[in-house]
Amino acid sequence: MEMLNSTDLTRETAIQTAQNEVILNAAYINGDWVTIEALVTDPDHSNIQALYDPNSGEVIATTRLCTSTHVEQAIAAADEAFASWSQISVSERARYLNAIAESMEQQFDKLVGLSVLNNGKPIEEAKIDVGDAIACYRYYANLITEQATWSKVSTLESGIRLLKTYSPVGICALITPWNFPMVTTSWKLAPALAAGCTVLLKPSEVTLLPELMLGNILSEIGVPKGVVNILPGAAEVGTAMTSHPLIDKVSFTGSNIVGEKVMVQAAKGIKDISLELGGKSAIVVCADADIDYACDLIIGGIFTNAGQICSATSRLVVHQDIAKQLFDTLKVKTESLQIGDGFATETQMGPLVSEQQLNQVKKFFDIATAENLNCLTGGQLLEASGYFVTPTVYTNVPTTSQLWMEEVFGPVLVCATFTDDAEAIRLANDSKFALAATIVSPDETAALEMALQIKAGHIWINEQQIVLPEAGWGGFKQSGIGRELGGDGLSAYQKSKHVLLTD
C-alpha cells in the first residue's frame, strides 16, 4: 500500500501555531495561565510530557503536567465562581457559548492544523471535528434559551399547582480522551456551561496542543474567572478531581478499565456520574443491500480515524448469500485506501495516535495469528516512520475469538455471516458493549424493526456515522452510564426542582 508524502507548508504553519500560540508548561486556572514548575524532588515521578507527531513519531514539544496542588487551586476557583455563574441570565450564558463557537470559527485552520499535527488524523477528518465542536457550542446556546424557566407539570386538585424548574448540578470534573480532541470537550463543556455549572477540564495529555487553545479563547471572550479551569495532567490529576469532596459531577470518556476506577472514586461523596466507555459495534448487511455502497459504509465505520472510535463498527455481520461477493469487493476497496501523513490531502487513513496504541493493535495482530484467523487483508505494521498499520479485515471469525469480544481501538474488522434476521440480531447483540450499530438494507421497515431489537444507544440505517448535536449519545451494557448531546446532554448537568404552590 502506497505511503503518501506530507505537505510541508501546512505542517510548518501548524508547528508555528504550536510554538507561538499554545501555552505550554501552564494550567488555565481562575482565568489565567499558571506556570507549572518542574518536579525536581522526585525524578522518578517527573511531570514532563512529550507531545508527538504520530505521522513521524517525532517529538513536537514537551510540557509539564499538573499535580494535585493545581486541582485544589482550580476547585477553589470553580467553587468561588459558581455562585455568580449559576445565577447569570440564560441569555448571557448563551452569549458566551456563541462567542466560543465564533472564536473557534475564526481560528478554524489553526485548530485543524494542531489536530492533524498532534493527533495524526487526515486533514479532512480534522476539519469535520472542528466543525462539529463549533456546532455543539452553538446548539447548546440555542437549547438553553429555549428551555422554560418554569413549566407547569399538572394540576393535582383545585387550587394547587405543581411547577418544575432546573438547577445546575454544581462543580463538574470533565475528563476527555485523545481520539477526538475538541469534539468530546465540546460535548461536555457546552452543556455544562449552558446549565450554569463551573468546570475543571482535564484533556488527554497525549493531544494537548489543540485542547490548550481553548484557554486562549476563554480569555479572549472574557469568560468570568474560575468558570472554566483547564488542567493538563495525567492519572494523578484525574484521581484528585474525581475523588474531591467539592466536585458534584464527574463526566468521563475513555476505556472501561479507567472508567471502573473513576466510578469507584466518584462513589465517595455520592457524586453524579456520566461514563462513555468502550464499544464493539456491529454493522449488519442484509441480503438485499447494495454491495458497493455497503462496503463504503463498512470502510467508513471502521477505518475512519484509523479505527480509534468508540463507536467503530468493528464487527461485520453479513448475510451468507452475499458474503463472498461483499468480501471480494471489500478487499479491493480496503487495499485501495490511501494511507499516509495526515497533512497529505490524498490521505484517507492516517497513523495511530501513539506508540502505545501501535503496540496495542500489534498485540491483536499476534492474537489473530495465534487463533489462526483468516486474514482477508492487512494484519501488519507498515515499515515507515510514525505509527502506521494496515487496514485489516478478518473473515469467518468465531464469536469466541478475542478479536470478536474485545475492543481493539484500531483499524481492525472481524466478520461473521448469518442466514436470517434472528441470527443477525443475535450476533449483533453478542457483545458486552452496546454503544452503536449500523444496518444496511433498502427495506426501511425491516431495518427499523431490526433496530428495535438491536441493543445500542445509536443506530444508523444506510448512513455513515454522522453524529448530530441534537442526537443523544451513549450506550447500554458496559458502554457506559448516561447520555451526552441533545436534550439528554443538557439534563446531565441539571437537577430538576419541583415547587408546589397554591393557585
Secondary structure, 3 states (H helix, E strand, C coil): CCEECCCHHHHHHHHHHHHHCCCCCEEEECCEEEECCCCCCCHHHCCEEEEEECCCCEEEEEEECCCHHHHHHHHHHHHHHHHHHCCCCHHHHHHHHHHHHHHHHHCHHHHHHHHHHHHCCCHHHHHHHHHHHHHHHHHHHHHHHHCCCCEEEECCCCCEEEEEEEEECCEEEEECCCCCCCHHHHHHHHHHHHHCCEEEEECCCCCHHHHHHHHHHHHHHCCCCCCEEECCCCHHHHHHHHCCCCCCEEEEECCHHHHHHHHHHHHCCCCEEEEECCCCCEEEECCCCCHHHHHHHHHHHHHHHHHCCCCCCCEEEEEHHHHHHHHHHHHHHHHCCCEECCCCCCCCECCCCCHHHHHHHHHHHHHHHHCCCEEEECCCECCCCCCCECCEEEECCCCCCHHHHCCCCCCEEEEEEECCHHHHHHHHCCCCEECEEEEECCCHHHHHHHHHHCCCCEEEECCCCCCCCCCCECCEECCEECCECHHHHHHCCEEEEEEEEEC
